[in-house]
């Protein structure tokens, strides 16, 4: 199913962006 593959790639990219944002925000909040 192409949808699953597309959503999987989409989620992997979204997770990377969200994780980087969360780390950046947390770092700014802590420091």
N, C-alpha and C positions, 0 to 999 in steps of 0.2 A: 504493500500500500504506500504510494508516494506521499500521501498525507502524513503518515506516521514518520517517514524519513524526513520530510520537510519540517514537521513540528519538532522532531528530535534535534535537528541542526539548529533550528530557531531557538529552542529552549537552551541548548548548550551555549549559544552565543549570549542569550539573555542572561543566563546564570553567570557567565563571566563578567558581563557588564554590571549586573546587580552586585556581585561579590566585590568587584573592584570599587564600586560606589560605596558599598557598606564599609569596606576597609578604610577607604579614604575619609568617609564621614566619621567613623569611629576614631581614626587617627587624629582628625582635627578636633574632635570632642575631648579626647584624652589629653592630647598635647595642646 
